Amino acid sequence: MEFAAKTADEYEKMAEKFMYDALPSGVKECRRSDGGIVRFDPATAAFGTMSKERRIYTYMIVLPPYPDGKTAESYYVEACKK
């Protein structure tokens, strides 16, 4: 399991904190054209997405490098364009 969560409930709470709490210092956020929100923490590579209705879809660590040379940050930038 990603992060330090020992259970699915802990993981869910971490995702909720990352996506629902006020934007922490250093964490990047964008709003997609459909109103969804993307967050990325460059310090930890934590990445999350949620709908405009605040339903969390993704919470993970972006683990580069990718074969195409993309970085964790470029993954965030691409996700913002959707």
C-alpha positions as CSV (number, residue, x, y, z in Angstrom):
1,M,0.0,0.0,0.0
2,E,1.3,3.5,-0.8
3,F,2.1,6.0,1.9
4,A,2.3,5.0,5.5
5,A,-1.3,3.7,5.8
6,K,-1.6,0.3,7.4
7,T,-5.3,-0.1,6.5
8,A,-7.7,0.9,3.8
9,D,-9.4,3.2,6.3
10,E,-6.2,5.0,7.1
11,Y,-5.5,5.4,3.4
12,E,-8.9,6.9,2.9
13,K,-8.4,9.4,5.7
14,M,-5.1,10.4,4.2
15,A,-6.7,10.9,0.8
16,E,-9.5,13.0,2.4
17,K,-7.0,15.1,4.3
18,F,-4.9,15.7,1.1
19,M,-7.9,16.6,-1.1
20,Y,-10.4,18.3,1.3
21,D,-8.2,20.3,3.7
22,A,-7.0,23.8,3.0
23,L,-4.2,23.7,0.4
24,P,-0.9,23.2,2.3
25,S,2.1,25.4,1.6
26,G,4.0,24.1,-1.5
27,V,1.2,21.9,-2.8
28,K,0.0,22.7,-6.3
29,E,-3.6,22.8,-7.3
30,C,-5.4,23.3,-10.6
31,R,-9.0,23.1,-11.7
32,R,-9.8,21.1,-14.8
33,S,-12.2,22.3,-17.5
34,D,-14.9,20.0,-16.1
35,G,-14.6,21.6,-12.6
36,G,-12.5,18.7,-11.1
37,I,-9.5,19.5,-8.9
38,V,-6.0,18.1,-9.2
39,R,-3.4,18.4,-6.4
40,F,0.3,17.6,-6.4
41,D,2.9,17.8,-3.7
42,P,6.3,18.2,-5.3
43,A,8.0,17.4,-2.0
44,T,6.4,14.0,-1.6
45,A,5.1,13.3,-5.1
46,A,1.6,12.8,-3.6
47,F,-1.0,13.2,-6.3
48,G,-4.8,13.4,-6.1
49,T,-7.9,14.2,-8.2
50,M,-11.5,14.8,-7.3
51,S,-14.6,15.7,-9.2
52,K,-16.4,19.1,-8.9
53,E,-18.8,17.3,-6.6
54,R,-15.8,16.5,-4.3
55,R,-15.7,12.8,-5.0
56,I,-12.0,11.6,-4.7
57,Y,-10.9,9.6,-7.7
58,T,-7.2,9.3,-7.3
59,Y,-4.7,9.4,-4.5
60,M,-1.3,8.0,-5.1
61,I,2.5,8.6,-5.2
62,V,3.7,9.5,-8.7
63,L,6.8,7.4,-9.2
64,P,9.0,8.5,-12.1
65,P,11.0,8.3,-14.2
66,Y,8.7,7.1,-16.9
67,P,10.0,5.5,-20.1
68,D,9.0,8.6,-22.0
69,G,11.1,10.8,-19.7
70,K,8.1,12.4,-17.9
71,T,8.6,13.6,-14.4
72,A,6.1,13.6,-11.5
73,E,5.5,17.2,-12.1
74,S,4.8,16.7,-15.8
75,Y,2.3,14.1,-14.8
76,Y,0.5,16.7,-12.7
77,V,0.6,19.3,-15.6
78,E,-0.9,16.7,-18.0
79,A,-3.6,15.8,-15.5
80,C,-4.6,19.5,-15.3
81,K,-5.2,19.7,-19.0
82,K,-7.9,17.1,-19.0
